[in-house]
Amino acid sequence: MGDFFEKNMKLSDILKGIDYKLVQGSLDTEVNDISDDSRKVNNGDLFLCIKGARFDSHEKIQDVIDQGASAIIIERDLDEIGEIKGNPTIIQVDNSRLLEGELAANLFNNPSENLKTIGVTGSKGKTTVTHMIANVLKADGQKVGLIGTNGIQYGDTFHVLTNTTPSGYEMQEALREMVDAGVEVVVIECSSQGLMQRRTGGIQFDIGCFLNISEGDHIGPTEHKDFNNYLRSKGHLLEQSDMAVVFKDDEHFNELMEPITTELITYGSNENADYFYSNPEKIMLDNTPSQEFQVNGKLESDIKVNMPGDFNVQNALAAVAICNELGVPIEAINKGLSTLKIKGRFDIVFKNDDLSVCVDFAHNGLSTEQHLKALREYNPKRLVCIFGADGGRSLDRRTGMGEASGNLADFSIVTSGHNRWETFDEIFKTIKVGLDRTDGKYIVIPNRKEAIRHALENYEKGDLITILGLGHEKYQEEMGVMYPYSDTDYVLELVNELGL
């Protein structure tokens, strides 16, 4: 994203709504931009010092002053920092990381105030539901922006993101860009870590949606310290929303909602919810595994969604509830849900009379199990699962993927995912624990391209081959290096080469 907005303003305007103490200097100081990276500070910037787990940028204060920073926000007391040469304005706050979104919102003139904003959080389904909502709103003729796992998207514009929920600065910069481009509504994936770090600060959402929460997921030294922290982080979205749309079937519903005072709309599988579904059926839409169900409650209608899996009935119901609350007509809701195309989510990237190939982001035991069960319901002659588990993540993910594939696929090919700093052999040892709990047939081909080639060169008529773990991603990480790679692109390249 480039320089498209004149950001120069007084420090006092950037600090509106912020609790702070002026340590030295003047609030009339002119600020050109905000940065938390000492390597990228330019003349006139406001620098945010962050005391992180591995690095404390207070140690770089003199460097950023020498680079021309006009103002600095600190978390530590000045006498702890040592001598500072120069006279920048210095502001002290309790936690600068948590304020970045609010500061950036002021810097970019609070762009979310000129947008309808919808936030979605959940252990599973965020990407799917945000795309469902966006597709429905587009079917209704609205100009829509998306921010999440698949990047920043609006119109013909696309920006890659390194995190599902971008930094507070990137978020506000993207919203400003969307407003200037005429976008009317933005749908944002809100990860628990993004919410915990207040990357959505400076946004008052029109609607915040809670899908679900999984115990044991995202708990660890680099994520959430315990389940309560994980749950409360997701609850932050509802606290900063005018309306909360919440899955009432979740076992943690009451615990989640206890401190929440936002207007509540519920959806679920029985009639004590504002929106509930009945009579789900498996159907095919344009040769794609799909579903039809009845929505009841505040809306009475038949709904079709061109994605398999019971959980995608729940995901579609969340989108239905949100869009109906926004006044979208049922015709647009059905059009949007029946014409979905989401990269890396039940994405049938190739199909002919003999063979189908699917790419999906499933990367733990639960998502792998749900994915394979959903495909099984459409009775493929043989279901072949190619998967790799990630290094640097919970060992349970590896065991779970192995057990799910061993139980539910007719044949598994174990390969590499994002090995990160671990070797494939180290990762496979734990995958094998899960596989050995089953009677599933499998082979091991560590190179991902070779694994996919083997499956396509040796397919049997009627095979459904599904490739799990990377989904939409355009890289594969090994020993700290991100190599350009896409499952979808490679499959299409191979299909052409093999003349399929």
BAVO-374784 format. One record per residue (C-alpha): residue in one letter; x, y, z. Coordinates in nm, 2 decimals, padded with zeros to 4 digits. Each point is the difference from the previous one (the first is absolute). Example, Ala and Ser with C-alpha at 12.3 -4.5 7.8 and 13.67 -1.06 7.14 Angstrom:
2
ATOM  res      px      py      pz
ATOM    A   01.23  -00.45   00.78
ATOM    S   00.14   00.34  -00.07
***
This chain:
500
ATOM  res      px      py      pz
ATOM    M   00.00   00.00   00.00
ATOM    G   00.14   00.33  -00.10
ATOM    D  -00.01   00.37   00.10
ATOM    F  -00.35   00.10  -00.10
ATOM    F  -00.11   00.21   00.30
ATOM    E   00.15   00.31   00.14
ATOM    K   00.07  -00.09   00.36
ATOM    N   00.17   00.31   00.14
ATOM    M  -00.16   00.12   00.32
ATOM    K   00.06   00.12   00.35
ATOM    L   00.09  -00.26   00.27
ATOM    S  -00.30   00.12   00.21
ATOM    D  -00.23  -00.12  -00.28
ATOM    I   00.16  -00.34  -00.02
ATOM    L  -00.04  -00.04   00.38
ATOM    K  -00.37   00.07   00.01
ATOM    G  -00.18  -00.25   00.22
ATOM    I   00.33  -00.14   00.13
ATOM    D   00.11  -00.01   00.37
ATOM    Y   00.36   00.14   00.01
ATOM    K   00.24   00.21   00.19
ATOM    L   00.21   00.28  -00.17
ATOM    V   00.35  -00.06   00.12
ATOM    Q   00.18   00.27  -00.20
ATOM    G  -00.06   00.22  -00.31
ATOM    S  -00.33   00.13  -00.14
ATOM    L  -00.32  -00.15  -00.12
ATOM    D   00.02   00.25  -00.29
ATOM    T   00.28  -00.21  -00.15
ATOM    E  -00.07  -00.08  -00.37
ATOM    V   00.00  -00.37  -00.08
ATOM    N   00.02  -00.14  -00.35
ATOM    D  -00.05  -00.37   00.07
ATOM    I   00.00  -00.28   00.26
ATOM    S   00.26  -00.28   00.02
ATOM    D   00.09  -00.28   00.24
ATOM    D   00.30  -00.11  -00.21
ATOM    S   00.31   00.18   00.09
ATOM    R   00.15  -00.09  -00.35
ATOM    K  -00.28   00.18  -00.18
ATOM    V  -00.03   00.33   00.19
ATOM    N   00.00   00.31  -00.21
ATOM    N   00.03   00.37   00.08
ATOM    G  -00.29   00.13   00.19
ATOM    D  -00.14  -00.35   00.11
ATOM    L  -00.15  -00.10   00.32
ATOM    F   00.18  -00.31   00.13
ATOM    L  -00.17  -00.26   00.22
ATOM    C   00.23  -00.17   00.25
ATOM    I  -00.12  -00.35   00.07
ATOM    K   00.13  -00.22   00.28
ATOM    G  -00.03  -00.34  -00.17
ATOM    A   00.08  -00.36   00.12
ATOM    R   00.32  -00.01  -00.21
ATOM    F   00.09   00.36  -00.07
ATOM    D  -00.05   00.33   00.17
ATOM    S   00.00   00.29  -00.25
ATOM    H   00.06   00.25   00.28
ATOM    E   00.36  -00.09  -00.06
ATOM    K  -00.03   00.16  -00.35
ATOM    I  -00.12   00.34   00.12
ATOM    Q   00.32   00.18  -00.08
ATOM    D   00.01  -00.16  -00.34
ATOM    V  -00.35   00.12  -00.10
ATOM    I   00.08   00.35   00.14
ATOM    D   00.31   00.01  -00.22
ATOM    Q  -00.23  -00.10  -00.29
ATOM    G  -00.22   00.29   00.06
ATOM    A  -00.29  -00.13   00.21
ATOM    S  -00.20   00.30   00.13
ATOM    A  -00.18  -00.18   00.28
ATOM    I   00.04  -00.32   00.19
ATOM    I  -00.25  -00.21   00.20
ATOM    I   00.16  -00.19   00.28
ATOM    E  -00.13  -00.26   00.25
ATOM    R   00.29   00.00   00.24
ATOM    D   00.09   00.29   00.24
ATOM    L   00.25   00.25  -00.15
ATOM    D   00.25  -00.06   00.28
ATOM    E   00.02  -00.37  -00.11
ATOM    I   00.09   00.09  -00.35
ATOM    G   00.31   00.20   00.06
ATOM    E   00.13   00.32  -00.16
ATOM    I  -00.18   00.12  -00.32
ATOM    K   00.18   00.25  -00.22
ATOM    G  -00.24   00.24  -00.19
ATOM    N  -00.34   00.14   00.09
ATOM    P  -00.27  -00.22  -00.14
ATOM    T  -00.35   00.02   00.15
ATOM    I  -00.04  -00.31   00.23
ATOM    I  -00.33  -00.15   00.10
ATOM    Q  -00.04  -00.28   00.26
ATOM    V  -00.28  -00.26  -00.01
ATOM    D  -00.07  -00.33   00.16
ATOM    N   00.02  -00.22  -00.31
ATOM    S   00.09   00.15  -00.34
ATOM    R  -00.07  -00.32  -00.19
ATOM    L  -00.36   00.00   00.11
ATOM    L  -00.04   00.36  -00.11
ATOM    E   00.14  -00.02  -00.35
ATOM    G  -00.35  -00.06  -00.16
ATOM    E  -00.15   00.31   00.17
ATOM    L   00.30   00.22  -00.08
ATOM    A  -00.01  -00.11  -00.36
ATOM    A  -00.38   00.05  -00.02
ATOM    N   00.06   00.36   00.10
ATOM    L   00.29   00.04  -00.24
ATOM    F  -00.22  -00.13  -00.29
ATOM    N  -00.29   00.21   00.10
ATOM    N  -00.21  -00.28   00.14
ATOM    P  -00.09  -00.17  -00.32
ATOM    S  -00.23  -00.27   00.15
ATOM    E  -00.25   00.27   00.09
ATOM    N  -00.07   00.02  -00.37
ATOM    L  -00.04  -00.37  -00.05
ATOM    K  -00.25  -00.27   00.11
ATOM    T   00.23  -00.24   00.19
ATOM    I  -00.05  -00.37   00.07
ATOM    G   00.25  -00.20   00.21
ATOM    V   00.00  -00.38   00.02
ATOM    T   00.19  -00.21   00.26
ATOM    G   00.01  -00.37   00.07
ATOM    S   00.25  -00.29   00.04
ATOM    K  -00.13  -00.14  -00.33
ATOM    G  -00.19   00.15  -00.30
ATOM    K   00.11   00.37   00.00
ATOM    T   00.12   00.00  -00.35
ATOM    T  -00.30  -00.19  -00.13
ATOM    V  -00.25   00.22   00.17
ATOM    T   00.16   00.33  -00.09
ATOM    H   00.00  -00.11  -00.37
ATOM    M  -00.36  -00.11   00.03
ATOM    I  -00.11   00.34   00.14
ATOM    A   00.21   00.19  -00.26
ATOM    N  -00.14  -00.21  -00.29
ATOM    V  -00.36   00.06   00.12
ATOM    L   00.06   00.37   00.03
ATOM    K   00.15   00.01  -00.35
ATOM    A  -00.30  -00.18  -00.13
ATOM    D  -00.21   00.28   00.15
ATOM    G   00.20   00.25  -00.20
ATOM    Q   00.21   00.14   00.29
ATOM    K   00.36   00.10  -00.03
ATOM    V   00.19  -00.23   00.24
ATOM    G   00.34  -00.03   00.16
ATOM    L   00.15  -00.31   00.16
ATOM    I   00.29  -00.02   00.25
ATOM    G   00.12  -00.33   00.12
ATOM    T   00.19  -00.33  -00.07
ATOM    N  -00.03   00.05  -00.38
ATOM    G   00.13   00.36   00.02
ATOM    I  -00.14   00.34  -00.05
ATOM    Q  -00.25   00.00  -00.29
ATOM    Y  -00.24   00.25  -00.15
ATOM    G  -00.09   00.05  -00.36
ATOM    D   00.30  -00.10  -00.21
ATOM    T   00.24   00.09   00.28
ATOM    F   00.19  -00.27   00.20
ATOM    H   00.27   00.03   00.27
ATOM    V   00.17  -00.30   00.17
ATOM    L  -00.01  -00.02   00.38
ATOM    T   00.24  -00.19   00.23
ATOM    N  -00.27  -00.03   00.27
ATOM    T  -00.37  -00.08  -00.01
ATOM    T  -00.07   00.33   00.18
ATOM    P   00.26   00.26  -00.10
ATOM    S   00.17   00.24   00.24
ATOM    G  -00.20   00.30   00.12
ATOM    Y   00.19   00.23  -00.24
ATOM    E  -00.05  -00.23  -00.30
ATOM    M  -00.37  -00.04   00.09
ATOM    Q  -00.07   00.37   00.01
ATOM    E   00.21   00.06  -00.31
ATOM    A  -00.20  -00.26  -00.19
ATOM    L  -00.33   00.15   00.13
ATOM    R   00.10   00.35  -00.11
ATOM    E   00.09  -00.14  -00.35
ATOM    M  -00.34  -00.17  -00.02
ATOM    V  -00.19   00.31   00.09
ATOM    D   00.19   00.21  -00.26
ATOM    A  -00.08  -00.27  -00.26
ATOM    G  -00.38   00.01   00.08
ATOM    V  -00.03  -00.32   00.20
ATOM    E  -00.33   00.00   00.20
ATOM    V   00.04  -00.31   00.23
ATOM    V   00.31  -00.19   00.12
ATOM    V   00.00  -00.35   00.15
ATOM    I   00.30  -00.08   00.22
ATOM    E   00.13  -00.33   00.14
ATOM    C   00.09   00.06   00.36
ATOM    S   00.25  -00.25   00.14
ATOM    S   00.01  -00.05   00.38
ATOM    Q   00.36   00.12   00.01
ATOM    G  -00.09   00.30  -00.22
ATOM    L  -00.28   00.08   00.25
ATOM    M   00.23  -00.06   00.30
ATOM    Q   00.25   00.25  -00.14
ATOM    R  -00.28   00.24  -00.09
ATOM    R   00.09   00.01  -00.37
ATOM    T  -00.36   00.10  -00.06
ATOM    G   00.03   00.29   00.23
ATOM    G  -00.17   00.32  -00.13
ATOM    I  -00.28  -00.20  -00.16
ATOM    Q  -00.36  -00.01   00.14
ATOM    F  -00.14  -00.29  -00.19
ATOM    D  -00.36   00.01  -00.12
ATOM    I  -00.02  -00.37   00.04
ATOM    G   00.24  -00.24   00.18
ATOM    C  -00.05  -00.37  -00.06
ATOM    F   00.12  -00.29   00.22
ATOM    L   00.00  -00.34  -00.17
ATOM    N   00.16  -00.25   00.25
ATOM    I   00.29  -00.07   00.22
ATOM    S   00.21  -00.32   00.03
ATOM    E   00.17  -00.09   00.33
ATOM    G   00.37  -00.08  -00.03
ATOM    D   00.04   00.20  -00.32
ATOM    H   00.23   00.31   00.00
ATOM    I   00.12  -00.05   00.36
ATOM    G   00.37   00.04   00.05
ATOM    P   00.29   00.23   00.07
ATOM    T  -00.03   00.19  -00.33
ATOM    E  -00.38   00.02   00.00
ATOM    H  -00.24  -00.01   00.30
ATOM    K   00.11  -00.09   00.35
ATOM    D  -00.32  -00.19   00.07
ATOM    F  -00.35  -00.07  -00.12
ATOM    N  -00.16   00.28   00.19
ATOM    N   00.24   00.25  -00.17
ATOM    Y  -00.09  -00.16  -00.34
ATOM    L  -00.37   00.03   00.07
ATOM    R   00.01   00.36   00.14
ATOM    S   00.21   00.10  -00.30
ATOM    K  -00.27  -00.11  -00.24
ATOM    G  -00.25   00.18   00.22
ATOM    H   00.18   00.33  -00.06
ATOM    L  -00.16   00.01  -00.35
ATOM    L  -00.35  -00.02   00.14
ATOM    E   00.08   00.28   00.25
ATOM    Q   00.10   00.23  -00.28
ATOM    S  -00.30  -00.07  -00.21
ATOM    D  -00.35   00.16  -00.01
ATOM    M  -00.16  -00.35  -00.06
ATOM    A   00.13  -00.34   00.08
ATOM    V  -00.09  -00.30  -00.22
ATOM    V   00.09  -00.31   00.20
ATOM    F  -00.02  -00.38  -00.05
ATOM    K  -00.23  -00.11   00.29
ATOM    D   00.10  -00.37  -00.03
ATOM    D   00.35   00.06   00.12
ATOM    E   00.06  -00.16   00.34
ATOM    H   00.18   00.32   00.12
ATOM    F  -00.29   00.23  -00.11
ATOM    N  -00.11   00.10   00.36
ATOM    E   00.36   00.05   00.11
ATOM    L   00.08   00.21  -00.30
ATOM    M  -00.31   00.22   00.03
ATOM    E   00.02   00.06   00.38
ATOM    P   00.18   00.34  -00.02
ATOM    I  -00.15   00.10  -00.34
ATOM    T  -00.27   00.27  -00.01
ATOM    T  -00.02   00.04  -00.38
ATOM    E  -00.33  -00.06  -00.18
ATOM    L  -00.01  -00.37  -00.06
ATOM    I  -00.13  -00.21  -00.29
ATOM    T   00.05  -00.37   00.01
ATOM    Y   00.01  -00.28  -00.25
ATOM    G   00.01  -00.38   00.04
ATOM    S  -00.16  -00.34  -00.06
ATOM    N  -00.32   00.04   00.21
ATOM    E  -00.28   00.24   00.04
ATOM    N   00.13   00.18   00.32
ATOM    A   00.23   00.19  -00.24
ATOM    D  -00.11   00.31  -00.20
ATOM    Y   00.10  -00.18  -00.32
ATOM    F   00.00  -00.38  -00.02
ATOM    Y   00.03  -00.26  -00.27
ATOM    S  -00.18  -00.33  -00.08
ATOM    N  -00.02  -00.27  -00.27
ATOM    P   00.36   00.02  -00.14
ATOM    E   00.04  -00.20  -00.32
ATOM    K   00.30  -00.09  -00.21
ATOM    I  -00.03   00.13  -00.36
ATOM    M   00.22   00.08  -00.30
ATOM    L   00.01   00.35  -00.15
ATOM    D   00.19   00.02  -00.33
ATOM    N   00.17  -00.33   00.08
ATOM    T   00.12   00.14   00.33
ATOM    P  -00.08  -00.17   00.34
ATOM    S  -00.26   00.23   00.15
ATOM    Q  -00.28   00.02   00.26
ATOM    E  -00.35   00.12   00.04
ATOM    F  -00.17   00.08   00.33
ATOM    Q  -00.30   00.19   00.15
ATOM    V   00.07   00.31   00.21
ATOM    N  -00.27   00.09   00.26
ATOM    G  -00.05   00.26   00.26
ATOM    K   00.05   00.36  -00.10
ATOM    L   00.02  -00.12  -00.36
ATOM    E  -00.20  -00.28  -00.16
ATOM    S   00.16  -00.13  -00.33
ATOM    D   00.18  -00.28  -00.18
ATOM    I   00.38   00.06  -00.03
ATOM    K   00.25  -00.16  -00.23
ATOM    V   00.37   00.02   00.05
ATOM    N   00.26  -00.15  -00.24
ATOM    M   00.23  -00.15   00.27
ATOM    P  -00.02  -00.34   00.18
ATOM    G   00.02  -00.08   00.37
ATOM    D  -00.25   00.04   00.28
ATOM    F   00.21   00.28   00.15
ATOM    N  -00.05   00.20  -00.32
ATOM    V  -00.37   00.00   00.06
ATOM    Q   00.08   00.17   00.33
ATOM    N   00.25   00.23  -00.18
ATOM    A  -00.27   00.09  -00.27
ATOM    L  -00.26   00.06   00.28
ATOM    A   00.24   00.25   00.16
ATOM    A   00.03   00.19  -00.33
ATOM    V  -00.38  -00.02  -00.05
ATOM    A  -00.07   00.15   00.34
ATOM    I   00.25   00.28  -00.05
ATOM    C  -00.12   00.09  -00.35
ATOM    N  -00.37  -00.02   00.10
ATOM    E   00.07   00.24   00.29
ATOM    L   00.16   00.23  -00.25
ATOM    G  -00.32  -00.01  -00.21
ATOM    V   00.14  -00.20  -00.29
ATOM    P  -00.28  -00.17  -00.21
ATOM    I  -00.02  -00.38   00.00
ATOM    E   00.06  -00.01  -00.37
ATOM    A   00.35   00.16   00.05
ATOM    I   00.07  -00.23   00.30
ATOM    N  -00.07  -00.31  -00.21
ATOM    K   00.19   00.12  -00.30
ATOM    G   00.30   00.09   00.21
ATOM    L   00.01  -00.33   00.19
ATOM    S  -00.06  -00.22  -00.31
ATOM    T   00.28   00.15  -00.21
ATOM    L   00.29   00.00   00.25
ATOM    K   00.36  -00.04  -00.11
ATOM    I   00.24   00.01   00.30
ATOM    K   00.37  -00.07  -00.06
ATOM    G   00.11  -00.29   00.20
ATOM    R  -00.33  -00.08   00.16
ATOM    F  -00.16  -00.31  -00.15
ATOM    D   00.15   00.13  -00.32
ATOM    I  -00.06  -00.24  -00.29
ATOM    V   00.29   00.11  -00.22
ATOM    F  -00.03  -00.27  -00.26
ATOM    K  -00.28  -00.24  -00.10
ATOM    N  -00.07  -00.22  -00.30
ATOM    D  -00.21  -00.32  -00.04
ATOM    D   00.27  -00.22   00.16
ATOM    L   00.16   00.22   00.27
ATOM    S  -00.06   00.29   00.24
ATOM    V   00.28   00.19   00.19
ATOM    C  -00.08   00.22   00.30
ATOM    V   00.22   00.24   00.19
ATOM    D  -00.08   00.10   00.36
ATOM    F   00.17   00.18   00.29
ATOM    A  -00.09  -00.27   00.26
ATOM    H   00.31  -00.01   00.22
ATOM    N  -00.10  -00.18   00.32
ATOM    G  -00.18  -00.31   00.11
ATOM    L  -00.35   00.15   00.04
ATOM    S   00.00   00.19  -00.33
ATOM    T   00.15  -00.31  -00.18
ATOM    E  -00.27  -00.22   00.14
ATOM    Q  -00.28   00.24  -00.09
ATOM    H   00.14   00.05  -00.35
ATOM    L   00.03  -00.37  -00.07
ATOM    K  -00.34  -00.09   00.15
ATOM    A  -00.16   00.27  -00.22
ATOM    L   00.16  -00.14  -00.32
ATOM    R  -00.09  -00.36   00.10
ATOM    E  -00.37   00.10   00.00
ATOM    Y   00.01   00.04  -00.37
ATOM    N   00.12  -00.36  -00.05
ATOM    P   00.32   00.03  -00.20
ATOM    K   00.12  -00.34  -00.13
ATOM    R   00.33   00.06   00.18
ATOM    L   00.10   00.29   00.23
ATOM    V   00.38   00.07  -00.01
ATOM    C   00.14   00.24   00.25
ATOM    I   00.33   00.18  -00.04
ATOM    F   00.10   00.19   00.31
ATOM    G   00.29   00.14   00.19
ATOM    A   00.01   00.14   00.36
ATOM    D   00.18   00.31   00.10
ATOM    G   00.32   00.03   00.20
ATOM    G   00.01   00.24   00.29
ATOM    R  -00.37  -00.07   00.10
ATOM    S  -00.18  -00.22   00.24
ATOM    L   00.09  -00.37  -00.02
ATOM    D  -00.37  -00.08   00.04
ATOM    R  -00.06   00.15  -00.35
ATOM    R   00.23  -00.26  -00.15
ATOM    T  -00.14  -00.29   00.18
ATOM    G  -00.35   00.12  -00.07
ATOM    M   00.06   00.03  -00.38
ATOM    G   00.15  -00.34  -00.01
ATOM    E  -00.28  -00.16   00.18
ATOM    A  -00.27   00.18  -00.19
ATOM    S   00.15  -00.09  -00.34
ATOM    G   00.07  -00.36   00.10
ATOM    N  -00.36  -00.04   00.11
ATOM    L  -00.18   00.18  -00.28
ATOM    A   00.20  -00.02  -00.32
ATOM    D   00.03  -00.31  -00.21
ATOM    F   00.37   00.09  -00.05
ATOM    S   00.23   00.26   00.15
ATOM    I   00.32   00.16  -00.13
ATOM    V   00.19   00.16   00.28
ATOM    T   00.22   00.29  -00.12
ATOM    S   00.15   00.33   00.13
ATOM    G  -00.20   00.31   00.10
ATOM    H   00.18   00.30   00.15
ATOM    N   00.29  -00.18   00.16
ATOM    R   00.13   00.33   00.13
ATOM    W   00.30  -00.08   00.22
ATOM    E  -00.07  -00.37   00.04
ATOM    T   00.10  -00.29  -00.22
ATOM    F  -00.27  -00.20  -00.18
ATOM    D   00.11  -00.31   00.18
ATOM    E  -00.06   00.17   00.34
ATOM    I  -00.35   00.10  -00.11
ATOM    F  -00.09  -00.33  -00.15
ATOM    K   00.09  -00.19   00.32
ATOM    T  -00.30   00.17   00.16
ATOM    I  -00.23  -00.04  -00.30
ATOM    K   00.08  -00.37   00.00
ATOM    V  -00.13  -00.03   00.36
ATOM    G  -00.34   00.11  -00.13
ATOM    L   00.01  -00.22  -00.31
ATOM    D   00.10  -00.30   00.21
ATOM    R  -00.33   00.03   00.20
ATOM    T  -00.18  -00.09  -00.33
ATOM    D   00.00  -00.27  -00.26
ATOM    G   00.05   00.26  -00.28
ATOM    K   00.22  -00.06  -00.29
ATOM    Y   00.27   00.26  -00.07
ATOM    I   00.33   00.08  -00.16
ATOM    V   00.25   00.27   00.09
ATOM    I   00.14   00.24  -00.27
ATOM    P   00.17   00.30   00.18
ATOM    N   00.02   00.22  -00.31
ATOM    R  -00.34   00.16  -00.04
ATOM    K   00.02   00.03  -00.38
ATOM    E   00.10  -00.36  -00.04
ATOM    A  -00.28  -00.11   00.23
ATOM    I  -00.26   00.18  -00.22
ATOM    R   00.16  -00.13  -00.32
ATOM    H  -00.01  -00.36   00.14
ATOM    A  -00.38   00.04   00.07
ATOM    L  -00.08   00.14  -00.34
ATOM    E   00.22  -00.24  -00.19
ATOM    N  -00.15  -00.30   00.18
ATOM    Y  -00.36   00.10   00.05
ATOM    E  -00.29  -00.25  -00.04
ATOM    K  -00.31   00.09  -00.19
ATOM    G  -00.25   00.17   00.24
ATOM    D   00.27   00.13   00.24
ATOM    L  -00.05   00.31   00.20
ATOM    I   00.34   00.13   00.09
ATOM    T   00.01   00.26   00.28
ATOM    I   00.32   00.19   00.09
ATOM    L   00.00   00.15   00.35
ATOM    G   00.21   00.24   00.20
ATOM    L   00.09   00.30  -00.21
ATOM    G  -00.33   00.09  -00.17
ATOM    H   00.02   00.35  -00.15
ATOM    E   00.36   00.06   00.11
ATOM    K   00.26   00.10  -00.26
ATOM    Y   00.31  -00.13   00.18
ATOM    Q   00.14  -00.30   00.19
ATOM    E   00.24   00.07   00.29
ATOM    E   00.31  -00.21   00.07
ATOM    M   00.28   00.09   00.24
ATOM    G  -00.12   00.35   00.02
ATOM    V  -00.02   00.06  -00.37
ATOM    M  -00.33   00.06  -00.18
ATOM    Y   00.02  -00.16  -00.34
ATOM    P  -00.26   00.11  -00.26
ATOM    Y  -00.25  -00.29  -00.04
ATOM    S  -00.37  -00.05  -00.05
ATOM    D  -00.19  -00.34   00.01
ATOM    T  -00.26   00.14  -00.24
ATOM    D   00.26   00.13  -00.25
ATOM    Y   00.20  -00.33   00.01
ATOM    V  -00.31  -00.21  -00.05
ATOM    L  -00.10   00.20  -00.31
ATOM    E   00.35  -00.01  -00.13
ATOM    L   00.01  -00.38   00.05
ATOM    V  -00.34  -00.06  -00.15
ATOM    N   00.11   00.18  -00.32
ATOM    E   00.33  -00.19  -00.01
ATOM    L  -00.18  -00.34   00.04
ATOM    G  -00.27   00.09  -00.25
ATOM    L  -00.28  -00.08   00.25
***
